[in-house]
Amino acid sequence: MENDQLVRDFNTARTRFLTPKVFAIFAAFLVVGLVSGYFLSQGQEETQTALTAEGEVASVEKGAVIGSDDTKTFKDTAEGIVKEGGVDGEGQYHLVRPGGESQNVYLTSSIVDLSLFLDRKVKVWGQTQKAKVAGWLMDVGRVEVLQ
């Protein structure tokens, strides 16, 4: 009956939880997480190159098609020369098209690195976005190099 005490000392239970073995396991998980995170982040720098829809690295030569094959989502198309700069915070790049500045298409993309196509004539497939200033704002999902 000595073990059936009404009052127990809970401080001893806490000290048993943080044994050196448990502390070592937590420390090992922390080190493994930090090391794997570092190496995974280093590998992402290499994926900044242009990828085809099949996930293969593509050169940015005439005829190259880079990005998604999802033409249902990215159904809008436009052709022009890619230039850097948006308008009033809308788009990071724009397509220069015949007819002057009013015909520019302002571009953003989370799929394709548009900086690879600067000063190149391209055809883009994308999804039109709501814009406050830009006449046409497009989220680009696929790019074909024309020249």
N, C-alpha and C positions, 0 to 999 in steps of 0.2 A: 503494500500500500504506500510505500514511500514515493513511488513514481507517480502517484495520482495526486500531485500537488495542485492546489487551486491557482497558485501564482507561479508563473515560470519566468525565468530570466531570458528574454528574447535577444539580448545583446550577444550571447554566445552563438545563436543561430546565424546572425549576420556575419560574424567573423569566420564561421565555417564555410560560407558561400564564396568568399574571396580568398580561396586557398591559392598558393603559388601555382598549382597546376591549372586552375581556372583562369588566373591572370595570364599565364603563359599562352593559353589557347586564344584568349581575346587579343593579346599582342600579336600572335601569329596571323590571325585573321586581318588585323589592321595592316600589317606589313604586306601581306599578300594582296589586299585590296589596293593599297597605294601603288605597289609595283605593277600590278596588272593595269590599273588605270593609266599610269604613265605610259606603258608600252602601247596600249590601245590608242591613246591620244597621239602618239608619234606616228602610228600607222595611218591615221586620218589625213595627215598632210599629203601622203601619196595619192589619196583618192580625190584630190582636187583636180585631177586631169579630166578630160572629156571622156564620158563613157557612152557606148552605144546602148540601145535598148536591151541588148543581150548581156550587158555588164562588161563588155570588152573595152579596153582602152582604144580610143580612136584618135587619129591625127586629124587636125583641123584643115583638111585639104578639100578642094572642090569635090562636091558629091557626098561628103561625109554627112551622116544623119546621126545626131546625138540627142539622147533624152528618152522620153517615154513613148510607147506605142499606143497609149490610151487616147485615141482620137475622139472618143465620146466625151471625155472630160475636157480635153484640149481641142475643141472643135473650130475655134476661130483662127484664121490665118492672115498673115501679112508678109510682105516682102519689102526689103530695103537694106540700107547700109547701117550697121550698128555703130552708134556713137555713144560716148560716155556722157552721163548727166541726165537728170530727170527735170521736172518742173515743179517748183515749190514743194519739194519733199515727196513727190509722187514719181516713183520709178528711179532706178539707178542708172539706166541706159535708155536710149531711144533709137528708133528706126527712122532714118531720114528717107522720105519717099517723095516722088515727084509731086509738085503742086505747092511746095513751100512748107513753112513751119506748121501751118494748120493741119497738115496731113501726117505729122509725126505720130508714131505709136510709142508710148512710154512703157518701158519694160521692167518687170521684176521677175525673179525666178528663184525657187528654192530647190530646183531639180538640176538646172543646167548652169554652169559657170559662164555667164555671158561675156566676161572679160576676155575669154579666148577668141571672141569673134569681132573684136574692135576693128573698125574700118574694113570689114568684109561684107559683101552682099549676101544676105541670107533670107531664107523663108522660115518663119516661126509659126508654130502651132501653140495656141494658148487659150486661156480662159479670160474673157473680158471682166475687169473688176470695176466697181463703182469708184469714180474719181470726182474730186471737187474742182480741180483746176485743169488737169490733162483732158484733152479731147478724147483720147483713147488710151486706157491703161490696161495692160495685159500681163497676166502671170504666165510666163512661158514654160512649156513642158517639153518641147521638142524643137530642134533647130536643124535645118539642112543648109549646108554651105553651097551657095550658088556660084560665087567667084572668089 
